[in-house]
Amino acid sequence: MKAFIIDRYGKKEVGRIGEMPDPEVRDDDVLIQIHAASINALDSKIKSGEFKLILPYRFPLILGNDLAGRVVRVGARVRSFKPGDEVYARPDDDRIGTFAEFIAVKESSLALKPRNLSMVEAASLPLVALTAWQVLVETAKLKKGQKVLIHAGSGGVGTIAIQLAKHLGAFVATTTSTANVAWVKALGADVVIDYKQQDFATVLRDYDVVLNSLGNGELNKSIQILKPGGHLISISGPPTPAFAIARGLAWPLRQVLRLLSLGIRNKAKKHGSHYTFVFMRADGAQLREIAALFESGAIRPVVDKVFPFQDTHKALAYVDSGRAKGKVVVQMA
């Protein structure tokens, strides 16, 4: 099968389209013909080697972390899917590779795609929607009337997180650049901070939750806007000892992560709030709940650009440029 692959880690590694063996289908796997896959910031982080200690991939590596497509064949133990089903998924992180013609995904990581969405729209969702869900619903347990700051509101996670938080009844603030202020307001944000003109830490006060996807500067300043008992949740790090234990990482690596996150954990504790690192995971059951929200119209997908499969390298470069609003999708055929 044709696939977009990298041969080594490196920021300058462009990637190439080449031939790879067809996926092996285990008893609890579903073989999917991929129609579309979307680009995530995670793809560039994997490509540059940022996660090589946590996720030791082998080369050549097929990139790609979410998909929409059609079921071709199911393993012997699969009961929930049949050939012809239209599905969407974020594969388990040790079995990525959605920039390809086919992939085998565990039944438990898969869901029927929202019926009212095209393959391109559905492909834009799994990773970012699961991230927003696992931060706001599962970790923060966000309630009606609470106040949440979502950094980078025009990004892939931000555009879905704003809509999900509003659906949950929260008051939503977000940060974005001047050009996108009106655009993120239209997504439902109550307060929009133009980070080129304002410092969010001097404007916002007494927030219950912050979703951070940016660097250490924003992470540390986010503590200041939380009320006592507030929750700072970061998807961009630093990882915590709890994360290291959950991943089953070796003791030396656990100590490294403990030290990396010590500063922000202590700062949060001193402030009377707490810090959690969320590394989203594949979850078909959550994708089914998310699909219902899209089918009801409570949330809508936000697709910026669609690239043909042969231009996957251009799609990655476009996302790396920081200009994308919402998601960028690669269409297989």
C-alpha positions, 0 to 999 in steps of 0.5 A: 500500500502507499503511505507517507513515511519518515525514515528518521527523526528530525525537524528537517525531515520532510517525509516521503510517499512510499510502498509499505506492507499491508497492515496485519489484522489481529483478532480484535482489529478492524481493517479500514480503507482510509478516505481522509486523515487530518494533520495534528501538532502531534505529527510534527512532534513525533517527526522531530523526535520529541516523544521518542523516549515515551513512544519508541517507534520503528522506522520507516514510520507511517505518520498520522493520528486520526482518520475517517474511512470504510471498514474492509474486513474485521478480525475474528473477535470483532462484533461491533463493526462489519464491512462497509461501515463508515467509521472514524478513529484515533488509533492507539498511539503505539499503532499510528499511521493514518497517512496511508491507504489502509490501517488496522485499528483496535475495535475498542478505539473505533466508532461509527462516524457522525452520519451528517458529516463528510469523510473529510469533516469526520477525519478532522475530529478524533484526536482534537475532539477526544483531547477536548473531551478528556480535558474538559469532561473527564479531567476537569469535570466542567460544570454549568456556570464555571469559567474556563480559559482555553488557550489558542482558540483558533487551533485544532483543539481550541475550536472544538474545546470552545464549542464543547465548553459552551455546550457544557454551560461554561463561561469561556475565555480564549486567546488568539491573534488579532486576525481571529478575534471575531472568528473565535467569538463566532464559535461561542467564546464569551471573552477573547484576548488578543494576545498581540494587544493584551496580557491574559494574566492581567485581564482574567481573574477567578477561573475554575479551569485552564486548558493550556496547549502553549509553552512554559510562559503561558503555562506559568502565567495561567496559575495566576488567573485560577481561583483557589481550588482551580485546575490547570490542565496542560496538553503540551507538558510538562508530563507528571509522575502520575502520567509516567506511572500510567504509561508504565515508564522505566524508573529513571524516566519517571524521575526525569518527568518528576523533575521536569514538572516539579516547578509547575506542580509546586507553583500550583500547590502554593496557589491552592490549585492543582496541575494535571498533564493530559496525553490523550488516548484512543477511546471508541466509547467517547467517540460515540458520545462525541458523534452524537454531539455533532449529529445533534448540531451542538458542535460543528467541525472546523476545516481550514484546508484540504490537501491531496494525499501526494501533498501530505508534506505541504499539509504538514508544513502549512500546520507548522507555519501556525496559520491554520484555523481549525483543522487541515485534512489530507484526502486519500482519493 
